Amino acid sequence: MTTDKARIELLEATLPHIAFDGWSLKSIQAGARDLGLEPFDVQNLFPGGVADLIEAFSAHIDQQMMVGLEARDLPEMKVRERIASAVRLRLELLEPHREGIRRGLTYLAMPQNAQLGLTCLYRTVDAMWFAAGDRATDYNFYSKRLLLAGVYSSTLLFWLNDRSEGYSDTWAFLERRISEVLKVGGRFGKVMSGALSLPEKLLDRGKRLGQGGGLRARGFGARRMGGGARPGS
């Protein structure tokens, strides 16, 4: 069994315990016991403990999202439809772990874990833009990811408290957020080259951290799907 596969198996065995014990070593150890693993196995698979577990979980969901998006006819969609599809699919993949996500955000809100949260968020929005066919290498590379990070983060928080049937309120909220971004996007882009220095540095740091291999980083064979944007997107 490869290390990545073993990490995924331990991750999946740990997830049911997170709703009760949170993102903790106790949860990891419980998952390991379910698999008959020894403590040294846990240390080898997740040497960084909880931080490694959260990073692996985020990468695993990103990978599942990319696989799901590859099965969709994204080239026939407008860019806003591709992005909406990516955000919605990722939230649908998170749905079985809703309470765990809530606890995970609490963990990432701690100052000492802010870099981990930034890294995971960068990889997620980067994967979404690759799926949408993004080709920008200028400052728009950062501005698009910064804007999408805002859309995804706000939609995630809304979704966590949504009680509507089929999360219909969340999907309506997502459409509104995308529309708002499109309205301000032009003005935002004009000033971005001069005003993006701090966000660009932060995103570039996240990008560098996300360029390793395996579940510790991107954890998926993301490929750019589709071509350029359709007119009117």
KARA-V300412 format. One line per field, one symbol per residue. phi: phi as a letter, one per 40 degrees, with the letter a starting at -180 (. if undefined). psi: psi as a letter, one per 30 degrees, with the letter a starting at -180 (. if undefined). A space follows every 10 residues. Layout:
phi=???
psi=???
//
This chain:
phi=.ccccccccc dcccdccccb bgcacccccc cccccgccdc cccccbccgc dccccccccc cdcccccccc cbccdcccdc cccccccccc ccccdcbdcc cdcccccccc dcbccccccc cdcccccccc ccgcbcbccc dcccccccdc cccccccccc bcbccgfccc cccdcccccc ccccdccccc ccccbcdcdc cccccccccc ccbgccbcga ccbcbgbccc dgc
psi=kleeeeeeee eefeeffefe gajleeeeee eeeffgllef eeeeeifgbe eeeeeeeeee eeeeeeeeef flieffllee eeeeeeeeee eeffefheee eeeeeeeffk efgeeeeeee eeeeeeeeee efgkgkfaff eeeeeeeeee eeeeeeeeef gkglkgheee eeeeeeeeee eeefeeeeee feffggeeee eeeeeeeefg galaffcegl iklkkablkk kg.
//
